[in-house]
Amino acid sequence: MSSTQSRIEQLRKQLNDANYRYYVLDQPTISDEKYDALFKELLELEKAHPEYLDLASPTQKVGGPPLDKFSKYRHREPMLSLQNIYSSEELTDFYDRWAAVIGNDFSIVGEPKFDGLAIELVYENGLLTVASTRGDGETGENVTENVKTIRSVPLKLRGDYPSLLEVRGEIIILKEDFEKLNRDRVKNEEPLFANPRNAAAGSIRQLDPKITAKRHLDLFCHSIGKIEGARFKTQWELGELFKDWGLRTHSLKKKLHSQSEIQKFFTEVEEQRESLPYEIDGIVLKVNEMKHQRELGFVARSPRWAVAYKFKAQEGVTLLKDVHFQVGRTGVVTPVAVLEPVWIGGVEVKSATLHNEDQIKALGIKIHDTVVVKRAGDVIPNIQSVITEKRTGKEKTIHFPKHCPSCKDAVVTSDDEVAHRCINVACPARLAETLKHFASKRAMNIEGLGDKWIDILLEKKLIHHFSSLYDLTPELLQTLERQGERSAQKLCDAIQKTKSNTLDRFIFALGIRFVGERTAELLALHFGTLNKFLNASEAELLHVEEVGEKVASAILQFISDKKNRNEIERLIEKGVRPKSIQAHGGTTLQGKTFVITGTLPSLSRDEAANLIRSHGGKVTGSVSKNTDYLVVGEDAGSKLTKARELGVKELSEEGLKALVR
């Protein structure tokens, strides 16, 4: 065995052991930083030496190529659901039915009931071969590539594992990761997930496994389908075997011997519910002895030997009194339900999000409807459904406003999104956040004008839009509490200094949808002057690197809006004169178009692209007759073939560097 192969095997063993200790034993031995460093080293070694590829390697969790669709998978044993009970009286009935069949000499295993997505993992000779959803219980979706990305799922079992194991479990997302996911979706102007279960289910059904890999999903195993090559007498013993095989189980479980012990366990878990890092909605009770499970058997859709004892629902029924419309920082108009106050899970709920017009239509909801509202943990309350039987005929259809509820400017929509949007940058509802963006370090970079300053200036009505910043004087600022002459002068000087900012900073500061720093820089390089940018046509915009139809449409919508144009004109009147910019490294590659393919020896693709752009060149993603050079690395694919067909010049990394020099 070569030293490289030996190091690869050593790294795989270290990482698999770290996963086992972290997820199964709950005894982490290395830091996240150390884990990531080992993982990166292994990834690079495997990439350089594909002959040592192992499908059970920890690196297979980064996500493979996107799928066209999910195939169907038929379970060897049906994946049944559990019967639910909701009270101690129902528990007594169930417990008595057990005793009537198997006598009084039995025990129960109690464990949390996760609010996640049911999954089955199939291991053959220790290797994960299939992961599938429950589906209709008989046939589910094959989501193997996505499930492989979950760190707590071993790709190969440990120890003395069975020859065949169908293990069932629940895929979840932690509350903390769920909240971060929704915060990111707000930034990207995507619909929010209603709850962690929806987020887990939506993540595991992504056609691109790389998206699933970013969602930080987790899995807890709790039962089996078919199994061959293992012996155990109790459910508890099976759980211990799961751990030996490297499968994660929950530590918050208990062996119970009476109905009173069950009720006590139920109360203890319910009291911990809010403090747990994930969502649960009850406990699951299973007869412990496998011989008793066989005696009790199954009914059509559920086992007789197990039941879900559900907590009091975090739902409430109330009246939808009205719908108000709020305008966010990016101009999205969001409907908010005004509710008759209702107590849910110990919290008084007076409002709930309705997200967008599509959700209103899907719910079929009207003002004065009786609705079911759900609250889970700290998640924003959501309207789950409408109780149509309670309608009186006095309900009113919900209409989205045609004009912004704040500035009365027209509300616009587009074919590629469900959101209604106010695009007026001077809209009062948007103003605070847009001003903060305008003054921020990466935009106009007004030193000393922080968020607190902007809030104070708006509160005192000293500013009303971007351009009014340039009307501020030291004398005006000194009228504010605790504001001295020197600091007032310093702030005014900082504001005036930005009048000669570069065009890319100015474009970015305007807060045009989809236009980030890099796009603003490319626009500034392409058009050269503010006037040319403001009078650009769609065809001219589409000719700019990295500007597609969606970005071009957003820019045109912004610069053609009368209020936005007036505000830019006011900025110009007050002396704001954005300067044109040059490529950072000169214009050696000016007018040349490049495509990069394969793996370069020392530069990443991003680094190579930045090198080209910094010297005036343009980088595109596909080869065409307009391509001047193809930069070629190892494992070049179809782009190289097409470039040779078109007679495009080829460059190595060294050739590119020489061209720059």
Summary of the structure (lengths in Angstrom):
residues: 661
radius of gyration: 30.6
end to end distance: 43.8
largest distance: 90.8
contacts: 2010
relative contact order: 0.06
helix: 40%
strand: 22%
